[in-house]
Amino acid sequence: MTVEPLNTDDVIRAVAHAASHRIPLRTISTGHGATSGEGGVLIRTHRLSGVHIDPDRQIADIGPGATWGQVGAAAARHGLAPLSGTAATVGAAGYTVGGGISPLSRRYGYAADHVLDLDLVTPDGRQRTLDAESDPELFWAARGAASSLGVVTRLRFRLFPITKVRAGALTLDVDDWADVVGRYLDWTAGISDTTSSFLSLKNFPDSPDLPEAVRGKRTATIYVTSLDSTEALATSLEPLRRLPLAADNVTDIAAADLATVFNEPTWPHAFQGDAIAAMGVSASTLSGPLSHLSDDVAVPTFLFVHHLGGGMSAAPDPANAIGNRAARYMVRIVTSPTPTTDPVATAAEHDRTLRSLSIEPTGRVSNFLFGDNVPTAPLADCYDPADLPRLASLVTRVDLDNILRPARGPISTGRDHRRWPGRSEERRRK
Ligand SMILES: Cc1cc2nc3c(=O)[nH]c(=O)nc-3n(C[C@H](O)[C@H](O)[C@H](O)COP(=O)(O)OP(=O)(O)OC[C@H]3O[C@@H](n4cnc5c(N)ncnc54)[C@H](O)[C@@H]3O)c2cc1C
């Protein structure tokens, strides 16, 4: 049964229906993270897309169906900007409660760090307004794990007085991906928190289903977003601009248009992906998977290296459930599957590729676990091990009958969070 609520009461009724019949309950907004269903109740929040901006207090108050495009446009009318991501079509609520890594996050932290309060309908049928005072424990958990606790029906978060940023893509004319990775990692080591970036390595099969422009090609692109002055950014980009470039469109851009820089699909898209956070990455550890990615591939496969750290390393006050604070990089793999792609085999392949990186991960990153990969990429990997019992007990408290089906699977403490062996451990076992 699919429900498209027009107000919070509709959500409460739908949740109560699922709870009383003890049937699975799923929530989606844009459907970007849609996974295979299993009956039960599906709440689609896209009609609850209200956005109210308080320009004096620099706060957005949004419904769960609002997209970043809608929030960004409303905020821009008051000279403000949210910590939105790389795609305007992504749902602001789903993104934020999963953490939310913005191109401005190295300066300001995770989007979830700036949530002031939220309304959550829990499977026990209660609508709760959570903030630092009313229910600090659930408020801690909801900022990072709300999808495991209920349906968010309203969200209030800080905006920032930003009207312009400097952003764009450096498209590299280089075939040696290992060299590109090395140069990118060297460059990030000296970069201030006012600049965020990621490296995108894409491999497209030689398939007639793909546009001529990308068919059979490999691309390497560095995306940069900065709050520095034009001159300061030009100075810090010098080492990258010495690389052979096919295109360089880094320029001043309205903050509300930032997402246009990243070439993301403008419609909900089937993705399957896994993401690990790490303290460090070296080009040599990446070279194995890169050569594998450059083999003939059946479906488009992308590898991304994101520069984390900066504002994301500092826990907010009050603290929240987001893990991996110490991580300096995120490495993620994404496949754009066809209808015949086997999701189980793809998940296993992603797992194999990421393990072959020989990186010691601090954990996984929930917003970037796309598709049916729950067996290989458990949600528990996204949180600090010490927080798992606390999270699991809150989930049990509000979802006694285990009806919630968040996109990234259940938070389970039954798994060994440290089960991803580093190289040294693997060697010891042999
Ligand atoms: C093109 C693209 C670009 C992206 N860029 C970024 C980025 O820059 N930074 C980043 O951090 N992430 C990014 N993401 C990941 C994105 O934040 C997550 O996929 C997020 O979950 C998408 O939310 P949605 O509502 O759009 O998707 P949906 O498929 O509608 O929802 C995904 C899941 O979120 C949960 N959810 C959604 N709404 C609610 C609700 N009201 N209450 C409780 N749970 C809910 C549910 O578990 C749901 O299954 C990107 C994703 C895509 C597809």
The ligand as a Gaussian input file, in Angstrom:
#p B3LYP/6-31G(d) Opt

LIG

0 1
 C       22.503000      12.220000      -7.389000
 C       22.777000      12.103000      -5.909000
 C       23.664000      12.992000      -5.294000
 C       23.903000      12.893000      -3.923000
 N       24.771000      13.779000      -3.330000
 C       24.975000      13.703000      -1.993000
 C       25.838000      14.624000      -1.337000
 O       26.423000      15.533000      -1.945000
 N       26.018000      14.481000      -0.003000
 C       25.367000      13.513000       0.738000
 O       25.543000      13.458000       1.962000
 N       24.539000      12.640000       0.137000
 C       24.345000      12.709000      -1.196000
 N       23.526000      11.813000      -1.805000
 C       22.942000      10.732000      -1.007000
 C       21.603000      11.170000      -0.439000
 O       21.804000      12.088000       0.612000
 C       20.871000       9.956000       0.104000
 O       20.694000       9.020000      -0.943000
 C       19.539000      10.341000       0.700000
 O       19.044000       9.266000       1.469000
 C       18.547000      10.681000      -0.380000
 O       17.358000      11.056000       0.209000
 P       16.066000      11.155000      -0.717000
 O       14.943000      11.545000       0.177000
 O       16.352000      11.986000      -1.896000
 O       15.897000       9.654000      -1.250000
 P       14.755000       8.603000      -0.939000
 O       15.023000       7.405000      -1.789000
 O       13.423000       9.222000      -1.091000
 O       15.019000       8.230000       0.561000
 C       16.160000       7.486000       0.895000
 C       15.988000       6.951000       2.292000
 O       16.060000       8.029000       3.217000
 C       15.202000       7.761000       4.303000
 N       14.186000       8.827000       4.376000
 C       13.778000       9.651000       3.394000
 N       12.837000      10.492000       3.870000
 C       12.656000      10.172000       5.174000
 C       11.813000      10.671000       6.199000
 N       10.966000      11.692000       6.009000
 N       11.880000      10.101000       7.427000
 C       12.713000       9.061000       7.677000
 N       13.536000       8.545000       6.737000
 C       13.506000       9.102000       5.494000
 C       14.538000       6.419000       4.063000
 O       15.294000       5.389000       4.683000
 C       14.641000       6.304000       2.563000
 O       14.579000       4.981000       2.100000
 C       23.261000      11.886000      -3.167000
 C       22.372000      11.011000      -3.785000
 C       22.137000      11.109000      -5.139000
 C       21.173000      10.141000      -5.754000

